[in-house]
Structures are given as structure tokens and as C-alpha cells.
Amino acid sequence: MVLAFTAQKSLPYSLVPDLVSLASELAKDPNALSQLKISSASSASYKMEYGLSRTMKDELISSLQTQHFSLNIDEAFSSNNKKILAILVNLYDPKKEEIATHHLESIELVTVNSEKLFLAVDSFFFSS
């Protein structure tokens, strides 16, 4: 069933072990599973952007304020040929007891040179 779902939705087969793990975890609480609903794709998108994503980002920023971290920036092109600056951070995750890489932000840039890169990163960290 998982393989059929994966193929039907054109998902990478590398997700199959994670989907099986997810299904196993969900099966542990049938009452919660029976209440699980998302009414539409737009609802899922909204909950991801303003719920889960916001919470995870707030937790990450809180960690950055108390821990040492390394900053990685990467310039790339999006699928619609826009220039995107990805800001990544590496920091120690005490829960997993390992160094973890987290995506902090993606910023669209019109022109790219060292000054514009610096200003975009500086603006992200020191605005508001």
C-alpha cells in the first residue's frame, strides 16, 4: 500500500522507510488517528507556514541566541530562475547529541554581489 501511494504521488522511493515509520507511530494511538483531518491543501499549507514552521523557526532562533553556531550561505537559482540566497546554520542538537544543519531563511535577490549578499544577511539578522 505504501509503495502504491508513493508511486501514485510520484514521491521518491527514499521516503518509503520514513512513511512506514510514520504509519507505525500513528498506529500506536488509533483514537488520535481517527481524529486526524486536514480539510484541504491550502489548510495544510497554512498550518505548515504559520503553525509548525513558525514554531520550529522560533525554537531555532532561541537556540541561536544561547549557543555557538556556524553560518552557511548559498546562492542558487529557483525553478523559475530567480536568484535565491539560502541561509543555513549548523549547531549542536543536545536531544540528538549531534551537529544539525537547519534551514533558517531563503531570500530572493535581484542582483548578486558581495555587498548585496552582506546586506541581505545583515538585514535578516538585525532587522526589527
NULUMVEX-191522 format. One line per field, with one value per residue (C-alpha): residue number from 0; x negated, y negated, z; residue in three letters; chain. Coordinates in pm, 1 decimal, padded with zeros to 6 digits. Example, Ala and Ser with C-alpha at 12.3 -4.5 7.8 and 13.67 -1.06 7.14 Angstrom:
<atoms>
gupa = [0;1] $
x = [-01230.0;-01367.0] $
y = [00450.0;00106.0] $
z = [00780.0;00714.0] $
marti = [ALA;SER] $
fiba = [A;A] $
</atoms>
This chain:
<atoms>
gupa = [0;1;2;3;4;5;6;7;8;9;10;11;12;13;14;15;16;17;18;19;20;21;22;23;24;25;26;27;28;29;30;31;32;33;34;35;36;37;38;39;40;41;42;43;44;45;46;47;48;49;50;51;52;53;54;55;56;57;58;59;60;61;62;63;64;65;66;67;68;69;70;71;72;73;74;75;76;77;78;79;80;81;82;83;84;85;86;87;88;89;90;91;92;93;94;95;96;97;98;99;100;101;102;103;104;105;106;107;108;109;110;111;112;113;114;115;116;117;118;119;120;121;122;123;124;125;126;127] $
x = [00000.0;-00281.5;-00462.3;-00144.7;-00085.9;-00448.1;-00426.2;-00083.8;-00201.5;-00538.5;-00727.8;-01089.1;-01124.6;-01375.0;-01069.4;-00923.4;-01110.4;-01005.2;-00643.0;-00643.0;-00786.8;-00522.1;-00244.7;-00380.7;-00382.2;-00031.1;00098.6;-00003.4;00287.2;00595.5;00815.7;00589.1;00551.8;00928.0;00948.5;00670.5;00802.0;00682.2;00960.7;00759.5;00415.6;00445.2;00528.6;00223.1;00007.1;00139.3;00081.7;-00269.5;-00366.8;-00205.2;-00196.3;-00467.6;-00714.5;-00677.3;-00721.7;-01030.0;-01183.6;-01117.9;-01283.0;-01581.8;-01625.2;-01605.0;-01883.3;-02095.8;-02076.5;-02230.8;-02462.7;-02758.3;-02672.0;-02822.8;-02651.3;-02640.9;-02504.5;-02440.7;-02328.5;-02122.8;-01851.6;-01493.5;-01293.1;-01159.8;-01515.0;-01503.1;-01822.3;-01780.0;-02009.9;-01969.7;-02084.5;-02173.5;-02307.4;-02492.9;-02463.8;-02477.5;-02144.0;-02155.7;-01845.4;-02012.1;-02366.8;-02494.5;-02562.7;-02249.4;-02204.0;-01892.4;-01745.6;-01698.0;-01573.9;-01561.4;-01585.4;-01513.6;-01778.5;-01760.3;-02134.2;-02409.5;-02747.0;-02933.9;-02776.3;-02420.8;-02488.3;-02624.0;-02330.1;-02073.9;-02226.7;-02278.5;-01919.9;-01784.6;-01970.0;-01940.1;-01602.1;-01319.3] $
y = [00000.0;-00242.5;-00161.8;-00216.7;-00551.5;-00651.7;-00566.1;-00726.5;-01056.5;-01045.5;-01060.1;-00947.7;-00586.7;-00700.8;-00824.5;-00474.9;-00381.4;-00713.7;-00664.1;-00316.3;-00459.0;-00731.5;-00476.1;-00266.4;-00568.1;-00670.1;-00317.0;-00335.0;-00569.8;-00471.3;-00728.2;-01017.6;-00871.3;-00859.5;-01232.6;-01330.4;-01561.7;-01832.7;-01977.7;-02098.8;-02157.7;-02527.2;-02440.8;-02215.6;-02489.3;-02746.6;-02516.4;-02438.1;-02800.9;-02964.9;-02671.0;-02410.6;-02614.3;-02922.5;-02715.7;-02539.7;-02868.2;-03034.6;-02742.0;-02759.3;-03134.6;-03084.5;-02823.6;-03058.2;-03318.9;-03083.1;-02856.1;-02888.6;-02818.2;-02836.7;-03023.7;-02893.7;-03090.7;-02952.4;-03136.2;-02941.3;-02976.6;-02870.7;-02668.1;-02994.1;-03135.5;-03376.0;-03425.3;-03282.8;-03320.1;-03027.9;-03085.9;-02767.3;-02722.0;-02434.5;-02390.5;-02119.5;-01947.8;-01816.8;-01598.2;-01407.3;-01460.9;-01565.8;-01867.5;-01951.6;-02168.3;-02384.1;-02599.8;-02945.1;-03155.7;-03191.1;-03541.2;-03640.0;-03870.8;-04087.3;-04135.6;-03934.3;-04065.2;-04060.1;-04384.5;-04266.1;-03931.2;-04104.8;-04347.1;-04065.6;-03859.1;-04166.2;-04277.2;-03933.6;-03915.2;-04277.9;-04395.3;-04450.9] $
z = [00000.0;00087.8;-00236.3;-00437.5;-00265.4;-00326.7;-00696.3;-00743.0;-00589.4;-00771.8;-00443.8;-00418.0;-00306.4;-00045.2;00154.6;00190.5;00513.3;00670.1;00562.1;00715.5;01040.1;01038.1;00985.0;01273.9;01506.4;01401.7;01459.7;01827.3;01903.0;01699.8;01877.7;01777.6;01429.1;01377.7;01461.9;01219.7;00944.9;00709.3;00502.1;00202.1;00060.5;00141.9;00504.2;00521.4;00369.8;00618.1;00916.2;00796.7;00736.2;01039.6;01280.6;01261.7;01057.9;01279.9;01597.7;01462.1;01346.0;01682.3;01863.1;01628.4;01677.5;02053.7;02030.7;01819.2;02095.8;02351.9;02150.8;01922.2;01559.2;01214.6;00936.0;00580.0;00289.9;-00054.4;-00364.2;-00615.0;-00875.1;-00808.8;-01059.3;-01206.7;-01246.6;-00951.2;-00752.3;-00403.5;-00104.5;00136.7;00493.7;00680.5;01031.8;01196.7;01570.4;01831.8;01898.7;02258.1;02203.0;01919.9;02053.3;01712.2;01495.3;01297.2;00988.0;00978.3;00704.9;00854.8;00564.5;00187.1;00045.4;-00313.9;-00459.3;-00770.2;-00816.1;-00654.4;-00548.6;-00218.5;-00098.3;-00173.9;-00003.9;00305.9;00321.1;00282.2;00564.4;00783.5;00722.8;00811.3;01143.0;01250.8;01121.6;01370.1] $
marti = [MET;VAL;LEU;ALA;PHE;THR;ALA;GLN;LYS;SER;LEU;PRO;TYR;SER;LEU;VAL;PRO;ASP;LEU;VAL;SER;LEU;ALA;SER;GLU;LEU;ALA;LYS;ASP;PRO;ASN;ALA;LEU;SER;GLN;LEU;LYS;ILE;SER;SER;ALA;SER;SER;ALA;SER;TYR;LYS;MET;GLU;TYR;GLY;LEU;SER;ARG;THR;MET;LYS;ASP;GLU;LEU;ILE;SER;SER;LEU;GLN;THR;GLN;HIS;PHE;SER;LEU;ASN;ILE;ASP;GLU;ALA;PHE;SER;SER;ASN;ASN;LYS;LYS;ILE;LEU;ALA;ILE;LEU;VAL;ASN;LEU;TYR;ASP;PRO;LYS;LYS;GLU;GLU;ILE;ALA;THR;HIS;HIS;LEU;GLU;SER;ILE;GLU;LEU;VAL;THR;VAL;ASN;SER;GLU;LYS;LEU;PHE;LEU;ALA;VAL;ASP;SER;PHE;PHE;PHE;SER;SER] $
fiba = [A;A;A;A;A;A;A;A;A;A;A;A;A;A;A;A;A;A;A;A;A;A;A;A;A;A;A;A;A;A;A;A;A;A;A;A;A;A;A;A;A;A;A;A;A;A;A;A;A;A;A;A;A;A;A;A;A;A;A;A;A;A;A;A;A;A;A;A;A;A;A;A;A;A;A;A;A;A;A;A;A;A;A;A;A;A;A;A;A;A;A;A;A;A;A;A;A;A;A;A;A;A;A;A;A;A;A;A;A;A;A;A;A;A;A;A;A;A;A;A;A;A;A;A;A;A;A;A] $
</atoms>
